[in-house]
Amino acid sequence: MHRLLKTFFVFIVLISIGVIGVACDNSTNTSEDGDKTSKDNKQVVNLTKSEQITTMDLTLANDQVSNQFLSMTTEGLYRLDEKGEKVPGIATKSEVSDDGLKWTFHLRDNAEWENGDPVTAHDFVYAWQRAINPDTGSEYGPYLMNGVVKNAKPISGGKKKVSDLGVEAKDDHTLVVTLEKPIPYFESLISFGIFNWPLNEKFVEKSGDNYGTSSEYLLSNGPYKLKEWESTSDSWKLEKNASYWDAEEVSIEEFNYNVAKDNQLIVDLYEKGEIDRAELSSDLVDQFQSREDFDTTPEASVFYLKMNQQRTKDLGNRNIRKAISRAFDKEALVNNILNNGSIAANGLVPKKFSTHPESGKDFREINGDLVSYDAEKAKKLWEKGLQEIGKETVELEYLSGDSGDSKFISEYMANQLEKNLPGLSITIKRVPLEQLTTLDKSMDYDLQFTGWAPDYQDPFTFLGMWITDENTNKMGYSVEKYDEILSKTQNELATKPVERYEALLEAEEILFDTAAVAPVYQTASAKLISPKLNGVITNAVGPEYEYKWAEIGSSD
């Protein structure tokens, strides 16, 4: 899921720096990770987000902000617990056929939508079919389903009917999914949004183009209902959903959110007790890191520079791209600019994310550093590239988000690139998340600073983005051998875990030998958290936070 989009998308699937927040309500003082103080003793949490919610149409959502609130308002087949393991949502149990092709999910009979309609297997069939329907325009549907769910690829290409998709409701409480071939990570994939969440067909069709654009055109079956929101809102709230099947487990009754981009303002609000969690920008970390309410959380998201070979012919030159990949000091960036626990990334698959099925060694440890900072080597590659394109100077636009630390990062990156690559001129363009998503889709950029949060626990979630013509590619990258290797990992090697893993390792090596993207850093977040909020889960994959089991208690 794009961290700048999401993300997780969801990437995760694009998100801009600092997509986290705090909200204000003068009648209450609470905490996203900890405060309950309310005149009527309600459990209320006040938070901010650095971006607006772009959409609440789960079929179209591809950024982490949208997916966060979809996870709070929608109950899917499963949720993830504090260990990252699936726990029952609508699904109570499942089984898989001996050949790994047919998955059967048994659904509970006591779940309902907030309008009283029962949640059934038909709601999941409709959601999956809508996601793969080419008329809907979903990015995640084809990206995640093609080559995975039976007939998904020909359906998304307009060659088969939507009804041919390998998903059916055997009865109201039995969902059957048929795969194209065994998928090693399907058990992880099924807990991700577009596979996991249902849709009420009658409500969605009646809402038409308005579905997912405001609170009026939303229907919850999850722990919370989104209120006082429309697509341009800078504030909104979530209220506990009394009709949620497991409402007794939900303690927090209300969340209030406001959009805030100024980190100092966010900290000031936190210090006044008006919000309950404050993400810290780099310039504020030293000031607060010795406090008990300070916390640093390692994450599995990776930020990188995309280099658009289609709009800018200069970036079509491999040596130009290789030079850019090596021309900025990542250690200085994470230590001096971010200062929040993030680490330099010299590959795409993050550390402590995936291990070899035989040796147990970490993916990143095996492949090591594939593209590191080396100003001298970068300059030589740059000079060679300039000779090959017959130019002495190159002008590039640098696109990034406009929240959190993005201002500091973009200025640092531009300075580093211009200093270490003589003849390069960078123009910075910072835009809100929604505009960045649009520019990415239309490939209207030269360099783009963005990131990916994993959608499931497998290296393919990072490597599959760069297959030729993949929706997440959007930079004109195409290498036949890379495509072939990744195709094998999804087909003939799918049931050979060791060989498949070795192929994934090789694919990452090709990705950087051909200088597809320039890795920058693996994320962590530094924040102040109210000690009164307990039970908030930070997810390694999917939506950033899980609040179902959170509660506000004593700070003692």
KEMAR-570434 format. One record per residue: x, y, z of N, C-alpha, C in turn; residue in one letter. Coordinates in steps of 0.2 Angstrom, whole numbers, plus 2048, in hexadecimal, padded with zeros to 3 digits. Layout:
BEGIN
XYZXYZXYZA ...
This chain:
BEGIN
8047FA800800800800804806800M 80380B7FC8078117FC807814802H 80D81680580D81A80B80B822809R 80D82480380B82A80180482A7FEL 8038257FA7FC8247F87F78217FDL 7FD8187FE7FC8138037FB812800K 7FC8107FD7FF80B8037FE809803T 7F98048087FA8008087F97FC807F 7F48057FE7F48037FA7F58027FBF 7FB8058007FA8008037FA7FE804V 80280C7F98068047F98018037FEF 806804804805804807809804807I 7FB8047F67FC8027F88018077F7V 8038167F880881C7F98068207FFL 80B82280480982780980E82C80AI 80C83280C81183780C814837813S 81983A81481C83A81B81783D820I 81783982681383B82C80C83B82BG 80A83582880283482780083182EV 7FF8368337FD83483A7FA83A83DI 7F78398437F48408457F184084BG 7EE84684C7EA8488527E484C851V 7DF84C8557D98508547D785485AA 7D38598597D285D85F7CA85D860C 7C985D8677C285E8697C2861870D 7C08688717C186B8777BD86887DN 7B886487B7B48618807B785B883S 7BC8588807BF8528827C7852882T 7CA84F8867D284E8857D3846885N 7D68448807D783D8807DD83B87CT 7DE83587A7E58338777E482E872S 7E782E86C7E78298677EB82386AE 7F082486E7F381F8717F2821879D 7ED82487A7EC8258817E982A885G 7E382D8847E08318897D9831889D 7D683088E7CF83188F7CE836894K 7CB83C8937C88408977C3844894T 7BD8438977B78458937B2847899S 7AE84C8977A984F89C7A484A89EK 7A284689979D84089A7A183989BD 7A783989C7AB83389D7AB82E897N 7A98318917AA82D88B7B182B88AK 7B28268867B98248847BA82887DQ 7BD82D87D7BE8318777C6832876V 7C783186F7CE83286D7CF838868V 7D383D8697D48428647DB842861N 7DB84285A7E18418567E1846850L 7E784684D7E78498467EA845841T 7E984683B7EC8438357EF849831K 7F484782D7F884C8297F584D822S 7F08488217EC84881A7E584781BE 7E184A8167DA8488167D9841814Q 7D383E8157D18388137CF83980BI 7D38358077D28368007CB8337FDT 7CA82D8007C482A7FE7C2824804T 7BB8238047B981D8087B6818804M 7B78187FE7B58137F97BB80D7FAD 7BA8087FD7BF8037FE7C28007F8L 7BE8007F27C07FE7EC7C58027E9T 7C58097EA7C980D7E77CF8107ECL 7CE80F7F27D38117F77DA80E7F6A 7DF8127F67E680F7F57EB8137F9N 7E98177FE7EE81A8027ED818809D 7F181980E7F18178147EC81A819Q 7EB8218177E682581B7DF82281AV 7DD8218147D781E8127D6817815S 7DB8138157DA80C8177DA80C81FN 7DD8118227DC8118297D581282CQ 7D18168287CB81782B7C6812828F 7C780F8227C48098207C4804825L 7CA8038277CB7FD82C7C77FE833S 7C68048347C280683A7BB80583AM 7B88068337B18068327AF80082FT 7B47FB82D7B27F58297B47EF82CT 7B07EA82D7B27E48307B37DF82AE 7B97DC8297BA7D88247BB7D1826G 7BD7CC8237BE7C58247C27C482BL 7C77C882B7CC7C88317CE7CF833Y 7D17CF8397D57D583C7DC7D283ER 7E17D683F7E77D48417E87D6849L 7EB7D184C7EC7D28547F37D6855D 7F47D685B7FB7D985D8017D685AE 8007CF8598067CB8568057CB84EK 8017CF84B8007CF8447FD7C9841G 7F97C58457F67BF8437EF7C0842E 7EC7BC83E7E47BD83C7E07BB842K 7DB7BF8447D67BD8497CF7BD845V 7CA7BA8477C47BA8447C17C0843P 7BE7C283D7BA7C883D7B37C583BG 7B17C68347AB7C38327AC7BB831I 7B27BA82F7B47B282E7B67AF835A 7B37AA8367B47A683D7B97A183CT 7B979E8367BE7998347BF79882DK 7C479482A7C57938237C978D822S 7C878A81C7CC78581A7CF785813E 7D47828117D778280B7D777B808V 7D677A8017D67747FE7DE7717FES 7DE76B7FD7E57687FD7EA76B7F7D 7E776D7F27EB7707EC7EC7777EDD 7E977A7F37EA7817F47E67867F0G 7E27847EC7DE7887E77D778A7EAL 7D47877EE7CE7897F07CE78A7F8K 7CC7907FA7CB7938007C4794802W 7C27918087BB79280A7BB795811T 7B779B8117B679F8177AF79E81AF 7AF79C8207A879C8247A77A2828H 7A17A58267A07AC82979B7AB82FL 79C7B08347987B08397917B3837R 78C7B183B7857B38397827B883DD 7867BC8417847C18457877C8844N 7897C983E78C7CF83C7877D3837A 7877D98387827DD8347857E4832E 7827E782D7847EE82B7807F2830W 7827F983077F7FD8357777FF833E 7757FD82D76E7FE82B76A7F882DN 76D7F383076A7EC83276A7E782DG 76D7E882776E7E28227737DE825D 7727D78247777D282677D7D3822P 7837D18247897D182078A7CA81EV 78A7C981778A7C28157907C1810T 7917BA80E7967B98097957BD802A 78F7BE80178D7C27FB7907C97FBH 7917CC8017947D280179C7D27FFD 79F7CD8017A67CC7FF7A77CA7F8F 7A27C67F57A27C57EE7A17CC7EAV 79D7D07EC79B7D67E87A27DB7E9Y 7A57DB7EF7AB7DF7F07B07DD7EBA 7B27D67EB7B77D47E77B67D57DFW 7AF7D47DD7AE7D57D67AE7DC7D4Q 7AC7E17D97AC7E87D87B47EA7D7R 7B87E77DB7BF7E97DB7C37E77D4A 7C07E17D17C47DF7CB7C07E27C5I 7BA7E47C67B77E77C07BB7ED7BDN 7BD7EC7B67C07F27B37BD7F87B3P 7B67F87B37B27FE7B37B38027BAD 7B57FF7BF7B58027C67BB8067C6T 7C18047C37C78087C37CB8077CAG 7CA8017CD7CE8007D37D67FE7D1S 7DA8017D47E17FF7D37E37F97D7E 7E17F87DD7E37F37E17DF7EC7DFY 7D97ED7DC7D67E77DA7DA7E37D5G 7DC7E57CF7E07E27CB7E77E07CDP 7EA7E57D17F17E47D47F17DE7D8Y 7EC7DD7DD7ED7D87E17E97D17DFL 7E47D27DB7E17CC7D97E37C97D2M 7E67CC7CE7E87CA7C87EE7C47C9N 7ED7BE7C67F17B97C77F07B57CDG 7EC7B87D27EB7B57D87E47B17D8V 7DF7B57D77D87B37D77D67B07D0V 7D37AB7D07D17A87C97CD7AD7C5K 7D07AE7BF7CD7B27BA7CD7B97BBN 7D17BB7C07D27C37C17D57C67BCA 7DA7C47B97DE7C77B47DA7C87ADK 7D67C37AB7D27C47A57CC7C97A6P 7CA7C97AC7C47CD7AE7C67D47AEI 7CC7D67B17CF7DD7B27D17DF7ABS 7D27DB7A67D47DC7A07CE7DD79BG 7C87DC79E7C27DC79A7C07D6795G 7C47D17977C37CB7927BE7C5795K 7BC7C679C7B77C279F7B37C67A3K 7AD7C37A57A87C67A97AA7C67B0K 7A87CB7B47A97CC7BB7A77C67BFV 7A17C37BC79E7BD7C07A37B77BFS 7A87B77BB7AC7B27BA7B27B27C0D 7B27B77C47B87B77C97B77B17CEL 7BD7AF7D07BD7A97D47BB7AA7DBG 7B57AD7DC7B27AE7E37AB7AD7E3V 7A87A97E87A17A87E879E7A77EFE 7987A97EF7947A87F67917A17F5A 79379C7F97907957F87897967FCK 78979A80178379C8057847A2808D 7807A580C7817AB80F7877AB814D 7897A681678E7A681B7947A2819H 7957A081379B79C81079D7A080AT 7A37A280A7A77A58057AC7A1802L 7AC79F7FB7B179B7F87B579F7F3V 7BC79E7F47C07A27EF7C479D7ECV 7C579E7E57C97997E17CF79D7DET 7D579B7DF7DB79E7DD7DD79B7D6L 7E179F7D37E479D7CC7E97987CDE 7ED7987D37F27947D57F37957DCK 7F77907E07F87917E77FC7977E8P 7FA79B7EC7FE7A27EE8017A17F5I 8077A17F580B7A07FC8087A5801P 8077AB7FF8057B18047FE7B2805Y 7F97AE8027F27AF8027EF7B0809F 7F27AC80D7EF7AD8147F07B4817E 7F67B78157F77BE8177F37C3813S 7F37C180D7EF7C68087E87C680AL 7E57C180C7DE7C180D7DC7C6813I 7E07C88177DF7CD81C7E07D481AS 7E27D58147E37DC8117DC7DF80EF 7DB7E580F7D57E980E7D17E6808G 7D37E68027CF7E57FC7CD7DE7FCI 7D07D97FF7CE7D27FF7CA7D1805F 7CB7D580A7C97D48117C27D7812N 7C07DD80F7BA7E18117B47DF80CW 7AE7DF80F7A87DE80B7A57E5809P 7A07E580479C7EA8027957E8802L 7917ED80478A7EC8047877EE7FDN 7867E97F97857EB7F277F7F07F1E 7797EF7F47737F37F47757FA7F5K 7797FB7FB77B8027FD77F8057F8F 7848027F67898047F17868067EBV 7828027E877F8037E177A8097E2E 77680A7E777280F7E87768167E9K 77C8167EC78081C7ED78381E7E7S 7848197E278781B7DC78E81E7DCG 78F8247D97968277D979782A7E0D 79282B7E479382F7EA79682A7EFN 7958237EE79881F7F379F8207F5Y 7A08207FC7A78217FE7A98297FEG 7A582D7FD7A78347FC7A5839802T 7A183680779F83A80D79B835811S 79A83781879783381D79083081BS 78D83481778683381578682D810E 78C82C80D78C82680879182180AY 79181F81179581A814790815818L 79280F81878E80A81C793806820L 79380682679880382A7967FC82DS 79A7F782D7997F183179F7F0836N 7A37F58377A97F483B7A87F7842G 7AD7F88467AD7FB84C7AA80284DP 7AB8068477AA80D8487A680F841Y 7A381584279F81883D7A381F83BK 7A48218357A78278347A282C833L 7A383283779E8378377A183E835K 79D84283379F8498317A584A82DE 7A48458277AA8458237A784581BW 7AB8498177AA8498107B184980DE 7B28488077B98478047BD84D805S 7BB8538067BF8598077C085B80ET 7BD8578137BD85981A7C485981DS 7C585E8217CB85E8257CA85C82CD 7C485A82E7C38578347BD852834S 7BD84D8387B88488387B884483FW 7B38408407B383C8467B0835844K 7B28308497B08298497AC82884FL 7A682584E7A28238547A281B855E 7A181985B7A181285B79A80F858K 79B80A855795807851792802855N 78C8038587887FF85D7867F8859A 7857F88537837F284F7897EE84DS 78F7F084F7957EB84D7947E5851Y 7967DF84E7947D98517987D8858W 79E7DB8587A27DA85E7A37E1862D 79E7E486279E7EB8657A07EB86DA 79F7E58707A07E58777A87E5878E 7AC7E48737B37E48737B67EB872E 7B27EF8707B47F686E7B37FB873V 7B87FE8767B880287C7B780A87AS 7BB80C8757BC8138737B581586FI 7B281A8727AB81C86F7AC821869E 7B18258697B182A8647B982C863E 7BA82D85C7C083085A7BF837856F 7C383C8587C28428547C9843851N 7C884584A7CE8468467CE84D843Y 7D48508437D585683F7DB85683BN 7DB8598357E18598317E685E833V 7EC85C8357F18618377F885F834A 7FB86383180286282E808865831K 80786A83680C86D83980E869840D 81486684081686284581686584CN 81886C84C81986F852812871855Q 80D87285080687385380486D856L 80586785380386185580585F85CI 80C86185D80F85F86480C864869V 80B86A86780886F86B80186D86ED 7FD86A8697F686886B7F786286FL 7FC85D86E7FD8588737FF85A87AY 80385F87A805861881800865884E 7FB8678817F586A8847F0865886K 7F185F8847EC85A8857E685A881G 7E785D87B7E185E8767E1858871E 7E78548717E784F86C7EB849870I 7EB84386D7EE83E8717F483A86ED 7F683C8687FC8398667FF83F861R 80584086180984485D80F841859A 80E84185381483E84F81984484FE 82084285082584785182984884BL 82A84E84882F84F84383684F846S 83B84F84184184D843844853848S 84285984784485F84B84285E852D 83D85A85483A85A85A83C85485EL 83F84F85B84084885E845849864V 84A84D86384F84E86984C85186FD 84785586E844859873840854878Q 83D84F87583884B87883A84387AF 84084187784283A87784383787EQ 84483B88384583988A83F83888ES 83983A88B83383A88F83083388ER 82C83189382982B89482482A88EE 82182F88C81B82E88781E82F880D 82582E87F82882E879829827876F 82782687082881F86D82A81F866D 82F81A86583181985E82F81285BT 82C81285682980C85382C80A84CT 83080584C83280284582D800841P 82E80283A82880083682B7FC830E 8277F982C8297F58268287F981FA 8277FF82082680381A82D806817S 82D80781183380980E83280F809V 83681480A83581A80583B81A800F 83981C7FA83E81C7F483C8217EFY 8418227EB8408277E583D8237DFL 8388247DC8368227D68398267D0K 83B8237CB83E8277C683A8257BFM 83782A7BD8328297B78368297B1N 8378237AE83A8237A78368257A1Q 82F8257A282B82779D82A82E79BQ 82A8327A182983A7A083083D79ER 83583A7A183B83E7A184083979DT 84283A79784783579484E835797K 85083A79B85683A79E8568347A3D 8508337A685082E7AB84F8277A8L 84F8277A284F82079E85681D79EG 85B82179F86281F79F86381C7A6N 8668157A68678127AC86C8157B0R 8728177AD87781A7B18758217B5N 8708247B186D82A7B586A8287BBI 8658237BA8628217C086681E7C5R 86B81A7C38708177C887381D7CCK 8758227C98798287CC87482B7D1A 86E82C7CF86982F7D486882B7DAI 8688247D986781F7DF86D81F7E4S 8738227E28788227E687B8297E8R 87782E7E78798357E88778387EEA 8748357F28718387F88738347FFF 87583780487783480A87183280ED 87082C80E86A82981286B829819K 87182881B87282882387182F826E 87483482287383A82586B83C825A 86883A82086083B82085D838826L 85E83282785A82F82C85C831833V 86383383486683583A86483C83CN 86584083786584783885E84B836N 85B84883185584B82E84F848832I 84E84183284983D83484983D83CL 84F83A83E85183984584B836849N 84883184684282E849843826849N 84882384884981C848849819841G 84881D83C84881A83584F818834S 85081382F85681182D857812826I 85E81382385F81381C85D80D819A 85A80D81385880880F85D807809A 8608018088658008038627FA7FEN 85B7F97FF8587F47FB8507F67FCG 84C7F27F98457F37F98417EF7FFL 8427E97FF83F7E58048427E780BV 83E7E98108417EB8168447E681BP 8477E882084A7E48258457E1829K 8467DB82C8417D883183A7D782EK 8397D68288337D58258327CE822F 8377CB81F8367C481C83C7C081DS 83B7BA81F8417B68208417B081BT 8477AD8198487A88158457A2818H 84179E81483D798817841792819P 84879281784C78D81985178F81EE 85579481D85A79782185779B827S 85279E82684F7A382B8527AA82BG 8577AB82685A7B18268567B7823K 8577BD8258537C28238547C481CD 84F7C68188507C78118557CD810F 8557D28148597D78138607D5815R 8617D18198687CF81B86B7CB815E 8677C78128697C280D86C7C7807I 8677CB8058697CF7FF86E7D5800N 86E7D78078727DC8098717E3806G 8767E78058757EE8038767EE7FBD 8717EF7F78717EF7F08727F67EDL 8717FB7F08728027EE8738077F3V 8798087F587B80D7FA87E8147F8S 87E8187FD88181F7FB88881F7F9Y 88A8217F48918217F18918277ECD 89382D7EF8938337EB8988337E5A 89E8307E68A382F7E18A182B7DBE 89E8257DD89B8207D88958247D5K 8918277D888B82A7D588D8307D0A 8938337D28958387CD8988357C6K 89B8307C789E82C7C18988297BDK 8938267C088D8247BC88982A7B9L 88982F7BC8868357BA8898387B4W 8908387B489483B7AE8938367A8E 8938307AA89282B7A488B82B7A1K 88682C7A687F82D7A387E83379FG 8818397A188183F79D88483E796L 88983B79688C83978F88883578BQ 88483078E88082C78A87A82F788E 87783478C87183878987383E785I 87A84078587C84678187A84C784G 87A84D78B87885378E87D855794K 87E85B79688285D79B87E85F7A1E 8788607A08738627A686D85E7A6T 86A85D7AB86385A7AC85F85D7B1V 85985F7AF8548627B484E85D7B5E 84D85C7BC8488577BE84485A7C3L 83D8587C383885A7C88388557CEE 8388577D48388527DA8318537DDY 82D84E7DD82684E7DF82684A7E6L 82384E7EB82284A7F181B84D7F5S 81A84A7FA81484C7FE816853802G 81185680581285C80881185C810D 81185681381085681A81685381ES 81685482481B851829822854827G 82784F82682E85182582F85281ED 82A85281982B85181282F858810S 82E85D813831864811839863812K 83B86081884285F81A84585A815F 84185581484484F810845852809I 8408558068418577FF84785C7FES 84786180284D865802854862803E 85485D80785A85A80885C855802Y 8578527FF85884E7FA85A8527F3M 8578577F285885B7ED86085E7EDA 8618607F38688637F486D85E7F3N 86C8577F68718527F58728507EDQ 86C8507EA86D84E7E38708537DFL 86F8597E087285F7DC87985F7DEE 87B85E7E488285F7E68868597E3K 8848537E388884D7E188784B7DAN 88284F7D688284D7CF8828547CBL 8888567CA88985C7C688585D7C0P 8818627BF87D8637B98768627BAG 87485F7C086D85D7C286A8637C5L 8648657C386086A7C68598677C8S 8588687CF8518657D284C86A7D3I 8468697D184186E7D383C8697D7T 83B86C7DE8378687E282F86A7E1I 82B8657E18248667E18218627E7K 81E8657EC81B8627F18138637F1R 80F85E7F180885E7F080585A7F5V 7FE85B7F77FA8577FB7FA84F7F8P 7F884B7FD7F88447FB7F38427F5L 7ED8457F57E98447F07EC8467E9E 7EF84C7E97F284E7E27F884A7E0Q 7FC8487E58018437E47FF83D7E1L 7FA83A7E37F78347E17F58357D9T 7F283B7D87EF83C7D17F583D7CCT 7FB8407CF8018417CA80483B7C9L 8048367CE8078307CD80482C7C8D 7FD82C7C97F98287C47FA82A7BDK 7FB8307BC7FC8337B58038337B3S 8078317B880F8317B68118387B5M 80E83D7B88108447B78158467BCD 81B8437BC8218457C18278427BDY 82D8457C08348427BE83683E7C4D 8388417C983983D7CF83483D7D4L 8328387D782D8387DC82F8357E3Q 82E8387E88308357EF82A8327F2F 82A82C7F38248287F58268227F9T 82181E7FB8238187FF81D8137FEG 81F80D80181A80880181A804808W 81480380A8137FF8108107F880EA 8137F38108117EC80E80A7EA80FP 8077E780A8007E580A7FF7DE80DD 8057DA80D8057D381080C7D2811Y 80D7CC8158137CA8178177C6812Q 8197C980D81D7C58088217CB804D 8277C980282B7CE7FE8287D07F7P 8237CC7F58207CE7EE81C7D47EFF 81A7D67F58167DC7F681A7E27F4T 8217E27F58257E77F38287E67EBF 8297E07EA82D7DF7E38287DF7DDL 8217DD7DF81C7DC7D981A7E37D7G 81C7E87DA81A7EF7D881D7F17D1M 8227EE7CF8267F17CA8267EC7C3W 8217E77C48207E47BE81E7E87B8I 81F7E77B281E7EB7AC8167EC7ACT 8147F37AC80D7F57AB8097F47B1D 80C7F27B78087F17BD8067F87BFE 8007F87C27FD7FF7C48018027C9N 8057FF7CD8098027D28108057CFT 8118037C88188047C581880C7C4N 81480E7BF8138157BD81A8197BDK 81F8167BA8258197B88288177B2M 8258127AE8288107A882D80B7A9G 82E8087AF8338037B08317FC7ADY 8357F97A98347F27A683A7EF7A4S 83B7E97A88407E47A783E7DD7A6V 83F7DA7A183C7D479F83E7CE7A4E 8447CE7A68477C97AA8437CA7B1K 8437D07B383F7D17BA8387CF7BAY 8357D07B482E7CE7B482D7C67B4D 8327C37B08327BC7B08337B87B6E 8387BB7BA83A7B87C18347B97C5I 8317BF7C682B7C07CA8257BB7C8L 8247BA7C181F7B67BF8207AF7C2S 8267AD7C28287A67C48267A57CCK 8277AB7CF8267AA7D781E7A97D8T 81A7AC7D38137AB7D48107A57D1Q 8147A17CD81279C7C98157957CBN 81A7937C781D78D7C882178C7CEE 8237927D18277917D88237937DEL 81C7947DD8177957E28177907E8A 81878A7E68187857EB81F7827EDT 8247867EB82B7847EC82E78A7F0K 82D78A7F682F7907FA8367927FAP 83B78E7FA8427907FA8447927F3V 84278F7EE8447917E78407987E6E 83A7997E883679F7E783A7A57EBR 83C7A47F18407A97F58467AB7F1Y 84A7A67EF8507A87EB84E7AC7E5E 8497AB7E28477AF7DC8457B67DEA 8427B67E48407BD7E68467C17E8L 84B7BE7EB8527C17EC8557C37E5L 8557BF7E08587C17DA8547C77D7E 84E7C77D784A7CC7D484B7D37D7A 84D7D37DE84E7DA7E18557DC7DFE 85A7D77DD8607D97DB8607DC7D4E 85B7D97D085A7DC7C98577E37C9I 8537E47CE84F7EA7CF8547F07D0L 85A7EF7D485E7F47D58647F47D0F 8667EE7CD86A7EE7C78687F37C2D 8617F37C185E7F77BB85C7FD7BET 85D7FF7C485C8057C78558087C6A 8508037C88498057C884780B7CCA 84880A7D384780F7D884D8107DCV 84D8167E08538177E48508177EBA 8528117EF8508117F68538167FAP 84F8197FF85181E80485181C80BV 84B81A80E84B817815846813816Y 84780F81B84180B81E83F80F824Q 83880F82583581482A835812831T 83581783583381683C82F81C83EA 82C81C84482882284682A82484DS 82B82A84E82C82D855826831857A 82383085D81D83385F81C834866K 81883886881683986F80F835870L 80E83187480882D87580582E87CI 7FF83087D7FC8308847FC82A887S 7FF82988D7FF8238907F8820892P 7F38238917EC8218937E981C88EK 7EC81C8887E98188837EC812882L 7E980C8837EC8068837E980187EN 7ED7FC87B7EA7F88777EA7FA86FG 7ED7FF86E7ED8018677F37FD863V 7F17F985E7F67F585A7F87F9854I 7FF7F98538027FB84D8047F5849T 8017F68438017F083E8077F083AN 80A7EB8388107EB83480E7EB82DA 8087E882B8057E88257FE7EB825V 7FB7EE81F7F47F081F7F47F7823G 7EE7F88267EC7FF8297F180082FP 7F38068307F98078357F780583CE 7F180783E7EF8068457E8801845Y 7E87FD84A7E27FA84C7DF7FC853E 7D97FE8537D68018597D17FD85CY 7CF7F88597C97F485C7CA7F2863K 7D07F08657D17EE86C7D47F4871W 7D47FA86E7D77FF8727D2802877A 7D580487D7D18078827D580D885E 7D18118897D481688D7D4815894I 7DA8158977DA81389E7DE8188A2G 7E08168A87E481A8AC7EB81B8AAS 7EE8218AB7F58228A97FA81F8AES 7F781D8B47FB81B8B97FF8148B7D 
